[in-house]
Amino acid sequence: MLSSNIKSGIKKLWDKFWSGGISNPLTAIEQISYLLFMRRLDEVDLNNIKKAEFSGEKYQSVFEGPFQVPNINEDVDKETLRWSHFKQMEGGEMLAHVQVKVFPFIKQLNGGESAFGRHMRDAVFIIPKPSLLVESINLIDNIYLEIEKESESGQTFQDTQGDMYELLLSEIATAGKNGQFRTPRHIIQMMVEMVNPRLGEIVCDPACGTGGFLLGAYQHILTQYTSEARRFTDENGFVKGTFGDKLTNEKLWIQLKEKTFFGYDFDNTMVRVGLMNLILHGISQPNIDLVDTLSKKYNEDSRYDVILANPPFKGSIDKGDINEGFGLSTTKTELLFINRIINSLKMGGRSAVIVPDGVLFGSSKAHKQARELLIDECELQGVISMPGGVFKPYAGVSTAVLIFVKGGQTERVWFYDMEADGYSLDDKRDKVDRNDIPDILKSWSVREKVKEDDRKAKYFFVPVDEIKDNGYDLSINRYKEILYEEIEYDLPNNIIDDIREIGKRKTSLLNELENMLT
């Protein structure tokens, strides 16, 4: 959990960008990400040099040798491109140095053909004023000093840095076009726990945004390989461990960080932010690409073991661009993504996906076809109905989590009526005591052992034949029995007599008061 000093520093950083002329939240987070990356690159490199000196191992610094600056045909010493070097410059000189030399240098890191290199080619450093750059660098340095203090008290540096970046991202408080918005971290954690990605499996998010689901899966796997003594419970009650000290095979580390997590998005800014997010969390070679996974350009079928997603709601795609492998005749993105996820999973692959409530009961041909795919071609295991405030302040739409396995046979579906997620359901989203998520995870883990089927309870099973008889309707209200508490009222004549008696008493009291005044 972040300290109040770190939270205050992040707020000041946002305020500086706003007053400095960069008011678009996505543009601001992109520019802040570049600065964070510059600082972290310098720090990690210096630490690696010290480790190499101590161990006697060879290490080639990324700041070793000359760098040929593009467009001006000038070689500069890479040492001058370090954060620790240019932060000591005067404002005007610093801004020119970062714009012309440092930023082009970081754009070509990891090689021009890496995901990072490809998507940084067209990136632009647009901090306009020396004063904004100087103030931002000072604030970032202060934030990192606080992070180091927290890491000394037991929290890992990597995890606190990740929390800091998550808080920065949470400031993006307006939904983008096509219904893009961040998924709250505790909802991500719940979904990841339920599908349980494991080391050696390939995890994907076909509409990854800032990469939250990929990070959730990465941290879930790391937790399984972190010793009990190094685990901790976060502010949402989830047990976490980011050391991975029980994972000692170097080949497995490479597989985890370079060949496990794949994300796609059609927004170039989101791709860059997602790449930065994964790198700042320790995934050295992130695989995030710029592509619309609903289009004809994408055909990664039967490839992934686990897919976690919160695809855009209420969007649409040009009919001529829709992937020819889809069986649904619609342009609605919330339905097409169901088709995309099923196609992309390996047989036996698992998925947890967030959908708007309309997907559960919509009466159009395409809505019913999508539900038929989930039930007839997959094993639909669970439907968790979430309250409308979960995605505030971005949107108030009611949503559900679908959990399914490609292939297999649906025999019955587990429904859960989530009424609270640990936060207020208004725009403030303050922490509250009511929270169904621990009960969801506990009940999910033992669901097959439960014989009772009380439809007045928060969770229950529904046989697949009953769902089919109801037109493949997956809304919980179709099956949940509402418990009505019988209230006995007085007879109307008795109520009238009581009103008359009150009137008499009122008149009597007024008479007494009048007598006291005469």
Secondary structure, 3 states (H helix, E strand, C coil): CCCHHHHHHHHHHHHHHHHCCCCCHHHHHHHHHHHHHHHHHHHHHHHHHHHHHHHCCCCCCCCCCEEEECCCCEEEEHHHHCHHHHCCCCHHHHHHHHHHHHHHHHHCCCCCCCHHHHHHCCCCCCCCCHHHHHHHHHHHHHHHHHHHHHHHCCCCHHHHHHHHHHHHHHCCCCCCHHHCCCCCHHHHHHHHHHHCCCCCCCEEECCCCCCHHHHHHHHHHHHHCCCHHHCEECCCCCEECCCCCCCCCHHHHHHHHHCCEEEEECCHHHHHHHHHHHHHCCCCCCEEEECCCCECCCCCCCCEEEEEECCCCCCECCHHHECCCCCCCCCEHHHHHHHHHHHHEEEEEEEEEEEECHHHHCCCHHHHHHHHHHHHCEEEEEEEEECHHHHCCCCCCCEEEEEEEECCCCCEEEEEECCCEEECCCCCCCEEEEECHHHHHHHHHCHHHCCCCCCCCCEEEEEHHHHHHCCCCCCHHHCCCCCCCCCCCCCHHHHHHHHHHHHHHHHHHHHHHHHHHC
